[in-house]
Amino acid sequence: LKKLIHRVRGAPSVPLLVTRCDARDFPNLAWADGTLVRFDRVLCDVPCSGDGTVRKAKGLLQRWHPRAGLGYHQTQLDILLRGLEQLAPGGILAYSTCALGPVECEAVVASALWRFRGAVQTLPIDVPGLRLQAGLTEWKVPSMATPASPSQVDAQTEGMLYAQWEDVNDDDKKSGRLQRSMFPPMAYAATCASARDVSSQLLRCGRLLPVHDDGGCFFLALLCLTGKIEKPVKRGDVVVVKRTGQTAVVRGWGKGRFTGRIRIAYPNGSQFNALPEELECLERKVTEHDAVDLQDKALCTPQEPNMDMRPVALPPMLAKVSQADWDAVCMFYGLG
């Protein structure tokens, strides 16, 4: 952080605000007039297993195991979702890791695309001279029983990798270490069409491999905010079913063949599983159950942070300045 501040001080730039906090709980900032600050560009270089750096990280390969990325997935997804919420309309977010495993890469991007479907889409990556491999649309997730030693993996691969959520045994599901969001979109999308839409967008992601430039491995995805991000419904919310105009109360997420749908209850007590886009939220009832995941934590809104997320007014030095003052700043830095 000190290095960042030192380098920026010597560069011609507009006033800089430096923050240090958990990126999952990055606070809402507001101008003096109460308008929320939204950013044109956001970089999410998330913490990861770092297995793409084995060529330069001494001893990392000896410590590597297939389950290494599982513990980072939820944190990565929470950071990405919070970063997307900070974008201005048309803004672009870069999500990057130095990891190889799709659980830390494509799985995180896919979950965010499904969570904010209709409002976020990936962009093609075009960097002259940079050779990238297209993102994956299918992958497998290691079981918690997968051997930790790389020397044992080849001999015991059978039964140690899951291709779909339905294959996961009860012990791994109950452990909480494996989540639906770690799998390809078909594991949680309500329809095949929505799963295919998310999967097609993953092809625009890019992975730099050692064979491309005799270097390390790096994953990159560019996401653009194209619409308004709607807060997801929670247990207790009152919604309107657009098709019928009836009101109902959200009870949770559907399970089994109703995965990806929202379970609602009508005033007469009858229940129904509806697609998220078929519902319109009227009001939110905050209850003690709000902190409880409806289906899988990774597929719902991240748990409300402990810190106060109300807009924080920027200090006067970052408030809007007059044109005369701005011209003086530009002249000082030679911006013209």
Helices and strands as residue ranges (DSSP letters): H 2-9, G 23-25, E 29-30, E 39-45, G 51-53, H 60-63, H 73-85, E 87-97, H 106-115, E 120-123, E 133-134, E 141-142, H 150-153, G 154-156, E 161-162, G 165-167, H 170-175, G 180-182, G 185-187, H 192-202, E 206-208, H 210-213, E 218-225, E 238-241, E 247-253, G 256-258, E 262-265, E 271-274, G 276-278, E 279-283, G 297-299, E 312-313, G 316-318, H 323-333
